[in-house]
């Protein structure tokens, strides 16, 4: 279970409630991909899902993208920290 899925399930918020925040830009399919976490989501889609969640839940402290999508941050960090091999 992803952090996003856990939050939405606990709050009883449907994919439709988030999709209504950005009609035409945020689809039910995109939100389902974000909830399952099986396939990567573009950074723009991650930002839109995060903004939609903050609009629907109106938390005192808004959620941040890196909290909801931790896998993306770890993948990029591990790729940039790989040392380059010497070809000499």
N, CA and C of each residue as an Amber inpcrd file, in Angstrom:
protein
   264
   0.8500000  -1.1730000   0.0000000   0.0000000   0.0000000   0.0000000
   0.9000000   1.2420000   0.0000000   0.6140000   2.1680000  -0.8900000
   1.3900000   3.4010000  -0.9820000   0.8970000   4.4100000   0.0580000
   1.7230000   5.4100000   0.3810000   1.2770000   6.4330000   1.3300000
   0.0060000   7.1390000   0.8560000  -0.0880000   7.3890000  -0.4420000
  -1.2740000   8.0470000  -0.9900000  -2.5010000   7.1620000  -0.8060000
  -2.3840000   5.8930000  -1.1290000  -3.5050000   4.9720000  -0.9910000
  -3.9410000   4.8630000   0.4670000  -2.9900000   4.8200000   1.3770000
  -3.3200000   4.7350000   2.8000000  -4.1090000   5.9710000   3.2540000
  -3.6760000   7.1470000   2.8190000  -4.3760000   8.3840000   3.1920000
  -5.7980000   8.4170000   2.6350000  -5.9320000   8.0850000   1.3500000
  -7.2450000   8.1350000   0.7120000  -8.1970000   7.0950000   1.2980000
  -7.6830000   5.9100000   1.5800000  -8.5110000   4.8530000   2.1510000
  -8.9760000   5.2380000   3.5490000  -8.0500000   5.7450000   4.3580000
  -8.3870000   6.1340000   5.7290000  -9.4200000   7.2560000   5.7610000
  -9.2830000   8.2190000   4.8360000 -10.2010000   9.3500000   4.7940000
 -11.4930000   9.0370000   4.0380000 -11.5310000   7.9030000   3.3380000
 -12.7150000   7.5350000   2.5700000 -12.9100000   8.3880000   1.3280000
 -11.8150000   8.8250000   0.7290000 -11.8680000   9.6750000  -0.4630000
 -11.7100000   8.8110000  -1.7050000 -12.5740000   9.0350000  -2.6810000
 -12.5450000   8.2450000  -3.9120000 -11.6400000   8.8980000  -4.9560000
 -11.3000000   8.1310000  -5.9660000 -10.5300000   8.6620000  -7.0940000
 -11.3010000   9.7870000  -7.7720000 -12.6030000   9.6470000  -7.8200000
 -13.4480000  10.6420000  -8.4800000 -13.3410000  12.0050000  -7.7960000
 -13.2580000  12.0130000  -6.4720000 -13.1590000  13.2820000  -5.7370000
 -11.8890000  14.0390000  -6.1260000 -10.7920000  13.3160000  -6.3200000
  -9.5500000  13.9650000  -6.7380000  -9.6070000  14.3930000  -8.2020000
 -10.1820000  13.5570000  -9.0450000 -10.2550000  13.8690000 -10.4780000
 -11.0970000  15.1180000 -10.7370000 -12.0730000  15.3840000  -9.8860000
 -12.9200000  16.5680000 -10.0440000 -12.1550000  17.8680000  -9.8350000
 -11.0410000  17.8240000  -9.1210000 -10.2650000  19.0380000  -8.8410000
  -9.6230000  19.6220000 -10.0910000  -9.2170000  18.7780000 -11.0160000
  -8.5740000  19.2190000 -12.2570000  -9.2200000  18.5080000 -13.4400000
 -10.4860000  18.8140000 -13.7520000 -11.1420000  18.1180000 -14.8660000
 -10.4080000  18.3730000 -16.1820000 -10.2210000  17.3030000 -16.9280000
  -9.5320000  17.4110000 -18.2030000  -8.0320000  17.2200000 -18.1040000
  -7.4740000  17.3640000 -16.9060000  -6.0320000  17.2130000 -16.7280000
  -5.6800000  16.0210000 -15.8450000  -6.5090000  15.7540000 -14.8550000
  -6.2640000  14.6640000 -13.9230000  -7.3740000  13.6330000 -14.1180000
  -6.9870000  12.4350000 -14.5270000  -7.9790000  11.4060000 -14.8300000
  -8.0350000  10.3570000 -13.7190000  -9.1180000   9.5960000 -13.7250000
  -9.2730000   8.5070000 -12.7670000  -8.1520000   7.4780000 -12.9310000
  -7.7450000   7.2690000 -14.1670000  -6.6810000   6.3080000 -14.4590000
  -5.3490000   6.7650000 -13.8450000  -5.0480000   8.0520000 -13.9420000
  -3.8240000   8.5930000 -13.3680000  -3.8250000   8.4290000 -11.8540000
  -4.9450000   8.7040000 -11.2320000  -5.0450000   8.5850000  -9.7760000
  -4.9050000   7.1280000  -9.3550000  -5.4850000   6.2240000 -10.1170000
  -5.3480000   4.8030000  -9.7950000  -3.8930000   4.3560000  -9.9200000
  -3.1810000   4.8480000 -10.9420000  -1.7590000   4.5380000 -11.0810000
  -0.9790000   5.0560000  -9.8760000  -1.3370000   6.2430000  -9.4160000
  -0.6560000   6.8300000  -8.2540000  -0.9360000   6.0240000  -6.9910000
  -2.1670000   5.5440000  -6.8540000  -2.5270000   4.7740000  -5.6520000
  -1.8210000   3.4370000  -5.5990000  -1.7070000   2.7610000  -6.7240000
  -1.0950000   1.4380000  -6.7200000   0.4220000   1.5250000  -6.6660000
   0.9970000   2.5260000  -7.3200000   2.4440000   2.6970000  -7.3100000
   3.1980000   1.6820000  -8.1370000   2.5100000   0.9100000  -8.9450000
   3.1730000  -0.1240000  -9.7430000   3.9240000   0.4490000 -10.9330000
   3.3670000   1.5160000 -11.5050000   4.0180000   2.1360000 -12.6590000
   4.3990000   3.5700000 -12.2990000   5.5310000   4.0480000 -12.8330000
   5.9550000   5.4080000 -12.4980000   4.9940000   6.4530000 -13.0420000
   4.8870000   7.5230000 -12.3170000   4.0200000   8.6400000 -12.6760000
   4.9130000   9.8380000 -12.9730000   4.5820000  10.6090000 -13.9810000
   5.4030000  11.7750000 -14.2990000   5.3800000  12.7510000 -13.1260000
   6.4020000  13.5690000 -13.0650000   6.4890000  14.5560000 -11.9830000
   5.2840000  15.4920000 -12.0120000   4.8620000  15.8900000 -13.1970000
   3.7100000  16.7950000 -13.3300000   2.4420000  16.1340000 -12.7770000
   2.2450000  14.8580000 -13.0830000   1.0880000  14.1390000 -12.5640000
   1.1670000  14.0030000 -11.0500000   2.3710000  13.7690000 -10.5330000
   2.5400000  13.6830000  -9.0820000   2.1590000  14.9980000  -8.4060000
   2.5760000  16.1100000  -8.9950000   2.2490000  17.4250000  -8.4440000
   0.7430000  17.6540000  -8.4780000   0.1010000  17.2920000  -9.5850000
  -1.3440000  17.4910000  -9.6990000  -2.1100000  16.6370000  -8.6940000
  -1.7040000  15.3900000  -8.5050000  -2.3560000  14.5180000  -7.5330000
  -2.1720000  15.0860000  -6.1300000  -0.9670000  15.5640000  -5.8280000
  -0.6930000  16.1470000  -4.5120000  -1.5500000  17.3850000  -4.2820000
  -1.6400000  18.2590000  -5.2770000  -2.4670000  19.4640000  -5.1450000
  -3.9380000  19.1120000  -4.9870000  -4.4070000  18.1260000  -5.7380000
  -5.8060000  17.7010000  -5.6230000  -6.0870000  17.1530000  -4.2270000
  -5.1680000  16.3450000  -3.7020000  -5.3410000  15.8020000  -2.3530000
  -5.4160000  16.9270000  -1.3260000  -4.5490000  17.9210000  -1.4500000
  -4.5660000  19.0440000  -0.5150000  -5.8460000  19.8720000  -0.6400000
  -6.3910000  19.9770000  -1.8390000  -7.6620000  20.7030000  -2.0190000
  -8.8280000  19.9540000  -1.3820000  -8.8410000  18.6450000  -1.5390000
  -9.9540000  17.8460000  -1.0210000  -9.8830000  17.7130000   0.4970000
  -8.6980000  17.4230000   1.0250000  -8.5630000  17.1720000   2.4630000
  -8.3940000  18.4500000   3.2800000  -7.8810000  19.5010000   2.6680000
  -7.5890000  20.7720000   3.3360000  -6.8950000  20.5640000   4.6880000
  -5.7250000  19.9050000   4.6810000  -5.0190000  19.6700000   5.9430000
  -4.3970000  20.9640000   6.4810000  -4.1200000  20.9680000   7.7770000
  -3.4830000  22.1300000   8.3880000  -2.0920000  22.3480000   7.7850000
  -1.3720000  21.2500000   7.5740000  -0.0660000  21.2960000   6.9280000
  -0.1770000  20.5090000   5.6310000  -0.1520000  21.1890000   4.4830000
  -0.3260000  20.4880000   3.1980000   0.6890000  19.3660000   2.9960000
   0.2360000  18.3120000   2.3450000   1.1160000  17.1910000   2.0250000
   2.0790000  17.6040000   0.9320000   3.2540000  17.0040000   0.9500000
   4.2740000  17.2950000  -0.0640000   4.4270000  16.0890000  -0.9730000
   4.8350000  16.3680000  -2.1940000   4.9590000  15.3180000  -3.2090000
   5.9250000  14.2200000  -2.7870000   7.0570000  14.5790000  -2.1960000
   8.0460000  13.5690000  -1.8380000   7.5770000  12.6480000  -0.7130000
   6.5940000  13.0700000   0.0620000   6.0180000  12.2160000   1.1030000
   5.0440000  11.2090000   0.4740000   4.2630000  11.6770000  -0.4930000
   3.2660000  10.8180000  -1.1370000   3.8840000   9.8720000  -2.1650000
   5.0040000  10.2830000  -2.7600000   5.6540000   9.4830000  -3.8080000
   7.1250000   9.2700000  -3.4660000   7.4240000   8.5450000  -2.4060000
   8.8230000   8.3760000  -1.9770000   9.6710000   7.5530000  -2.9290000
   9.0710000   6.6410000  -3.6480000   9.8090000   5.7590000  -4.5550000
  10.5340000   6.5550000  -5.6320000   9.9060000   7.5750000  -6.1690000
  10.4790000   8.4090000  -7.2260000  11.7550000   9.0840000  -6.7390000
  11.7440000   9.6240000  -5.5310000  12.8960000  10.3260000  -4.9980000
  14.0710000   9.3740000  -4.8010000  13.8060000   8.1800000  -4.2740000
  14.8740000   7.2100000  -4.0390000  15.5000000   6.7630000  -5.3570000
  14.6970000   6.5600000  -6.3790000  15.2030000   6.1050000  -7.6720000
  16.1340000   7.1430000  -8.2710000  15.7380000   8.4050000  -8.2600000
  16.5770000   9.4580000  -8.8150000  17.8490000   9.6250000  -7.9940000
  17.7570000   9.5400000  -6.6860000  18.9260000   9.7080000  -5.8310000
  19.9360000   8.5880000  -6.0650000  19.4710000   7.3620000  -6.2210000
  20.3950000   6.2490000  -6.4170000  21.0780000   6.3220000  -7.7790000
  20.3780000   6.8390000  -8.7800000  20.9810000   6.9720000 -10.1000000
  22.0710000   8.0380000 -10.1020000  21.8610000   9.1340000  -9.3900000
  22.8330000  10.2130000  -9.3890000  24.0240000   9.9110000  -8.4910000
  23.8890000   8.9720000  -7.5560000  24.9850000   8.6760000  -6.6400000
  25.8820000   7.5360000  -7.1220000  25.5800000   6.9820000  -8.2850000
  26.4080000   5.8960000  -8.8330000  27.6940000   6.5040000  -9.3450000
  28.8400000   6.0630000  -8.8170000  30.1180000   6.6410000  -9.2740000
  30.4220000   6.2410000 -10.7130000  31.0630000   7.1440000 -11.4130000
  31.4370000   6.8530000 -12.7870000  32.6920000   6.0090000 -12.7780000
  32.7630000   5.0480000 -13.6830000  33.9340000   4.1820000 -13.7350000
  35.0400000   4.8410000 -14.5380000  36.2610000   4.5890000 -14.1370000
  37.4130000   5.1250000 -14.8560000  37.6960000   4.2440000 -16.0660000
  37.8070000   4.8330000 -17.2070000  38.0570000   4.0510000 -18.4180000
  39.5300000   3.9990000 -18.7630000  40.3950000   4.4810000 -17.8780000
  41.8440000   4.4860000 -18.1480000  42.4820000   3.2150000 -17.7460000
